[in-house]
Amino acid sequence: MLPYKLVYHERYDLNFGSHIFPAVKYRLIRDRLLGEGLAEEADFIAPEPVSREQLLLVHTEEWIQKLERGTLSYHEVLKLEAPYSRRMVEAAFLAAGGTLLAARRALADGAGFNIGGGFHHAFPDHGEGFCAIHDVAVAIRALQREGVVRKALVADCDVHHGNGTAAIFGGDRSVFTLSIHHFNNYPAVKPPSTIDIHLEDGVGDEEYLARLRPAYEAAVLGFRPEIVFYVAGVDPYEDDQLGGLALTREGLYERDRLIFDIALRKHVPVVVTLAGGYARKTEDTVALHVQTAVALRDSMKEWARRW
């Protein structure tokens, strides 16, 4: 049995059809974790969709109504870059509920893992880059509203800049945002995060880890968050179709361990969300996401031995 819970719902599939975002990966990740004996059925828990009240802590009433009623304009669908469907909206609401549930489990257990989420391009009044609802922001605001968390850190290691995250939390001293990303990549406009690490084309394991470690460690030690939300995109992978960096499988494992180890050693709970992954072979994307779950298991075992 894993030392943390895996949050998953069978309706996580965004129903994009033939699309570069492999939404089928969520089911395949679950199947692989079980098939390889890395997880048991008892390790999985299912979320409920977030409430309208919780959504409105981040998103506008108008945007939520458009999603619910299917009244997005042509330009809003173009900006979303994904086909609209009611099942897509249901999946987005469930994913936000999953990230909130994973955060609650992290506060109780030290870590929580949402097999979904990480939709960091969503803005309060529109969606972008396959992201309709900003699950991480909704979870942070819900926890803050309840008074269980005051300060949160978002560590975004997706290959693409977390523009929605930066815009939502800009000027908010209660949330520290760190984004390490390929600079010459989507999105074109990158609102400032608390810390932005802009990487040039083709950066590999050594430089990536050397740039990430001091910035992230300083953020955890200096800001002293009560919870870390890890946007664990695997699209920095060297064979990713929407990438531009050159991390190996081994480098991505070391990246994950770095994020987990620094937080857990300081007794800061960690929430994992998957975000992007567009390897030429879907099975590679699935394997890399599964590797993140293994890295969390390994870090928690190390943390348990130390404490």
C-alpha positions as CSV (number, residue, x, y, z in Angstrom):
1,M,0.0,0.0,0.0
2,L,1.2,3.5,-0.8
3,P,2.0,6.0,2.0
4,Y,-0.4,8.5,0.3
5,K,-3.7,8.4,-1.5
6,L,-4.3,8.5,-5.3
7,V,-7.3,10.6,-6.3
8,Y,-9.0,9.4,-9.4
9,H,-12.4,9.4,-11.1
10,E,-13.4,7.3,-14.1
11,R,-14.9,10.5,-15.6
12,Y,-11.6,12.4,-15.6
13,D,-11.4,11.8,-19.4
14,L,-11.8,15.3,-21.0
15,N,-13.4,13.7,-24.1
16,F,-11.2,15.7,-26.5
17,G,-11.4,12.8,-29.1
18,S,-8.5,12.9,-31.6
19,H,-6.5,15.6,-30.0
20,I,-2.8,16.1,-29.0
21,F,-3.8,16.2,-25.3
22,P,-4.0,12.4,-24.5
23,A,-6.9,12.6,-22.0
24,V,-7.1,8.8,-22.1
25,K,-3.8,8.9,-20.0
26,Y,-5.7,9.2,-16.7
27,R,-7.3,5.8,-17.0
28,L,-4.0,4.3,-18.4
29,I,-2.0,5.7,-15.5
30,R,-4.4,4.0,-13.0
31,D,-4.3,0.8,-14.9
32,R,-0.5,0.8,-15.0
33,L,-0.1,1.5,-11.3
34,L,-2.4,-1.4,-10.6
35,G,-1.0,-3.7,-13.3
36,E,2.6,-3.2,-12.1
37,G,1.8,-3.7,-8.5
38,L,2.7,-0.2,-7.6
39,A,-0.7,0.5,-6.1
40,E,-3.7,-1.3,-4.7
41,E,-7.4,-0.6,-5.1
42,A,-7.4,0.7,-1.5
43,D,-4.9,3.4,-2.5
44,F,-7.5,5.1,-4.7
45,I,-10.2,7.5,-3.6
46,A,-12.8,9.3,-5.8
47,P,-13.5,13.0,-5.6
48,E,-16.8,15.0,-5.8
49,P,-17.0,17.9,-8.2
50,V,-16.2,21.3,-6.6
51,S,-19.2,23.4,-5.6
52,R,-20.3,26.5,-7.5
53,E,-19.4,28.5,-4.4
54,Q,-15.8,27.1,-4.5
55,L,-15.5,27.8,-8.2
56,L,-16.6,31.4,-7.7
57,L,-13.6,31.9,-5.4
58,V,-11.5,32.1,-8.5
59,H,-13.8,32.2,-11.6
60,T,-16.4,34.7,-12.7
61,E,-20.1,33.8,-12.7
62,E,-20.3,34.6,-16.4
63,W,-17.5,32.1,-17.2
64,I,-19.1,29.3,-15.1
65,Q,-22.4,29.9,-16.7
66,K,-20.9,29.7,-20.2
67,L,-19.3,26.4,-19.3
68,E,-22.5,25.0,-17.8
69,R,-24.8,26.1,-20.6
70,G,-22.4,25.6,-23.5
71,T,-22.6,29.2,-24.6
72,L,-18.9,29.9,-25.3
73,S,-18.2,32.1,-28.2
74,Y,-16.2,30.9,-31.3
75,H,-13.2,32.9,-30.1
76,E,-13.5,31.5,-26.6
77,V,-13.4,28.0,-28.0
78,L,-10.4,28.9,-30.1
79,K,-8.6,30.3,-27.1
80,L,-9.4,27.1,-25.1
81,E,-7.9,25.1,-28.0
82,A,-10.1,22.1,-27.3
83,P,-13.6,20.9,-28.3
84,Y,-16.4,21.9,-25.9
85,S,-18.7,19.3,-24.5
86,R,-20.7,18.9,-21.3
87,R,-18.5,15.9,-20.4
88,M,-15.4,18.0,-20.7
89,V,-16.9,20.5,-18.2
90,E,-17.9,17.7,-15.9
91,A,-14.4,16.4,-16.0
92,A,-12.9,19.8,-15.3
93,F,-15.2,20.3,-12.2
94,L,-14.2,16.8,-11.0
95,A,-10.5,17.5,-11.5
96,A,-10.8,20.6,-9.4
97,G,-12.6,18.5,-6.8
98,G,-9.8,16.0,-7.1
99,T,-7.1,18.6,-6.4
100,L,-9.0,19.9,-3.4
101,L,-9.4,16.3,-2.1
102,A,-5.7,15.6,-2.7
103,A,-4.8,18.8,-0.8
104,R,-6.9,17.7,2.2
105,R,-5.2,14.3,2.2
106,A,-1.8,16.0,1.9
107,L,-2.6,18.0,5.1
108,A,-3.5,14.8,6.8
109,D,-0.9,12.4,5.4
110,G,2.0,14.5,4.2
111,A,1.2,14.1,0.5
112,G,-1.8,13.7,-1.9
113,F,-1.7,12.8,-5.6
114,N,-4.4,13.8,-8.1
115,I,-4.3,11.7,-11.2
116,G,-5.4,14.7,-13.1
117,G,-5.5,18.5,-12.7
118,G,-2.7,21.0,-13.1
119,F,-4.8,23.1,-15.5
120,H,-2.6,26.2,-15.1
121,H,-3.6,28.1,-18.2
122,A,-7.1,28.8,-17.0
123,F,-8.0,32.4,-16.1
124,P,-10.9,33.7,-14.0
125,D,-13.0,34.7,-17.0
126,H,-11.8,32.3,-19.8
127,G,-9.9,29.2,-20.6
128,E,-6.7,28.8,-22.5
129,G,-4.4,26.0,-23.6
130,F,-6.7,23.0,-22.9
131,C,-7.5,24.4,-19.5
132,A,-11.1,25.6,-18.5
133,I,-10.9,25.5,-14.7
134,H,-7.9,26.4,-12.6
135,D,-8.1,23.5,-10.2
136,V,-5.0,24.5,-8.2
137,A,-6.2,28.0,-7.6
138,V,-9.7,26.8,-6.6
139,A,-8.2,24.4,-4.1
140,I,-5.9,27.1,-2.6
141,R,-8.8,29.6,-2.3
142,A,-11.1,26.9,-0.8
143,L,-8.5,26.0,1.9
144,Q,-7.8,29.6,2.7
145,R,-11.5,30.4,3.0
146,E,-11.9,27.5,5.4
147,G,-8.9,28.8,7.4
148,V,-6.9,25.6,7.3
149,V,-4.1,27.1,5.2
150,R,-2.8,30.7,5.0
151,K,0.2,30.4,2.7
152,A,0.6,28.2,-0.3
153,L,3.4,27.7,-2.8
154,V,2.8,26.6,-6.4
155,A,5.8,24.9,-8.0
156,D,5.1,24.7,-11.7
157,C,7.5,22.4,-13.6
158,D,5.3,22.0,-16.7
159,V,7.3,22.9,-19.9
160,H,4.9,25.8,-20.4
161,H,4.7,28.9,-18.3
162,G,1.8,28.9,-15.8
163,N,0.2,32.1,-17.1
164,G,-3.2,31.6,-15.5
165,T,-1.5,30.9,-12.1
166,A,0.6,34.0,-12.3
167,A,-2.4,36.2,-13.3
168,I,-4.7,34.9,-10.6
169,F,-2.2,35.2,-7.8
170,G,-0.3,38.3,-9.0
171,G,0.2,40.7,-6.1
172,D,-1.1,38.2,-3.5
173,R,1.5,37.7,-0.8
174,S,-0.2,34.6,0.6
175,V,0.6,32.6,-2.5
176,F,4.2,32.1,-3.9
177,T,4.3,31.1,-7.6
178,L,7.4,29.5,-9.2
179,S,7.4,28.6,-12.8
180,I,10.3,26.9,-14.6
181,H,9.6,26.6,-18.3
182,H,10.8,26.7,-21.9
183,F,10.8,30.4,-22.7
184,N,10.4,30.2,-26.5
185,N,7.1,28.3,-26.1
186,Y,3.4,28.8,-25.3
187,P,2.1,31.1,-24.0
188,A,3.4,34.1,-25.9
189,V,2.4,36.5,-23.1
190,K,3.8,35.4,-19.7
191,P,2.6,37.4,-16.7
192,P,5.2,37.5,-14.0
193,S,5.2,34.7,-11.4
194,T,6.9,35.4,-8.0
195,I,9.9,33.6,-9.6
196,D,10.2,32.8,-13.3
197,I,13.0,30.5,-14.5
198,H,13.1,31.0,-18.3
199,L,15.0,28.2,-20.1
200,E,16.5,28.3,-23.6
201,D,15.9,25.7,-26.2
202,G,17.2,22.2,-25.6
203,V,18.2,22.6,-21.9
204,G,18.9,19.1,-20.4
205,D,19.0,17.5,-17.0
206,E,22.1,19.1,-15.5
207,E,21.2,22.7,-16.2
208,Y,17.5,22.2,-15.5
209,L,18.2,20.8,-12.0
210,A,20.9,23.3,-11.3
211,R,18.5,26.2,-12.1
212,L,15.5,24.7,-10.2
213,R,17.1,23.6,-6.9
214,P,18.3,26.9,-5.5
215,A,15.2,28.8,-6.5
216,Y,12.8,26.3,-5.2
217,E,14.7,25.6,-2.0
218,A,15.0,29.4,-1.3
219,A,11.2,29.7,-1.8
220,V,10.4,26.9,0.6
221,L,12.8,28.1,3.2
222,G,12.1,31.8,2.8
223,F,8.4,31.9,2.2
224,R,7.6,29.0,4.6
225,P,4.4,27.7,2.9
226,E,2.0,25.5,4.7
227,I,1.4,23.5,1.6
228,V,3.1,23.0,-1.8
229,F,1.1,22.4,-5.0
230,Y,3.3,20.7,-7.5
231,V,2.3,21.1,-11.2
232,A,4.2,18.0,-12.4
233,G,4.0,18.2,-16.2
234,V,6.2,15.7,-17.9
235,D,6.4,17.7,-21.1
236,P,10.0,18.8,-20.5
237,Y,10.8,15.3,-21.7
238,E,13.2,15.1,-24.6
239,D,10.7,13.4,-27.0
240,D,7.7,15.6,-26.2
241,Q,5.8,17.1,-29.2
242,L,5.0,20.4,-27.5
243,G,8.2,20.7,-25.5
244,G,11.5,22.2,-26.4
245,L,13.6,21.0,-23.5
246,A,15.6,17.8,-23.4
247,L,15.1,16.1,-20.0
248,T,15.6,12.3,-19.8
249,R,13.5,9.9,-17.8
250,E,16.2,9.9,-15.2
251,G,16.2,13.7,-15.1
252,L,12.5,13.9,-14.6
253,Y,12.7,11.5,-11.7
254,E,15.4,13.6,-10.1
255,R,13.2,16.7,-10.7
256,D,10.3,15.0,-8.9
257,R,12.5,13.9,-6.0
258,L,13.9,17.4,-5.6
259,I,10.5,18.9,-5.3
260,F,9.3,16.2,-2.8
261,D,12.4,15.9,-0.7
262,I,12.9,19.6,0.0
263,A,9.2,20.1,1.0
264,L,8.9,16.9,3.1
265,R,12.2,17.5,4.9
266,K,10.7,20.8,6.1
267,H,7.4,19.0,7.0
268,V,5.5,20.8,4.2
269,P,2.8,18.7,2.7
270,V,2.8,18.3,-1.1
271,V,-0.1,18.0,-3.5
272,V,0.7,16.6,-7.0
273,T,-1.2,17.5,-10.1
274,L,-0.3,16.0,-13.5
275,A,-0.6,18.9,-16.0
276,G,0.9,18.2,-19.5
277,G,2.6,15.5,-21.3
278,Y,2.6,15.0,-25.1
279,A,5.2,12.4,-25.9
280,R,5.1,10.9,-29.4
281,K,4.1,7.6,-27.8
282,T,1.3,7.9,-25.3
283,E,2.7,5.0,-23.3
284,D,5.8,7.2,-22.7
285,T,3.7,9.9,-21.2
286,V,1.9,7.4,-19.0
287,A,5.2,5.9,-17.9
288,L,6.6,9.3,-16.9
289,H,3.5,10.2,-14.9
290,V,3.7,6.8,-13.1
291,Q,7.3,7.6,-12.4
292,T,6.2,10.7,-10.6
293,A,4.0,8.5,-8.3
294,V,7.0,6.3,-7.7
295,A,9.2,9.3,-6.9
296,L,6.7,10.4,-4.3
297,R,6.6,7.0,-2.8
298,D,10.4,6.9,-2.6
299,S,10.6,10.4,-1.1
300,M,7.9,9.6,1.6
301,K,9.8,6.5,2.6
302,E,13.0,8.5,2.9
303,W,11.1,11.2,4.9
304,A,9.6,8.5,7.2
305,R,13.0,7.1,8.0
306,R,14.3,10.5,8.9
307,W,11.3,11.5,11.1
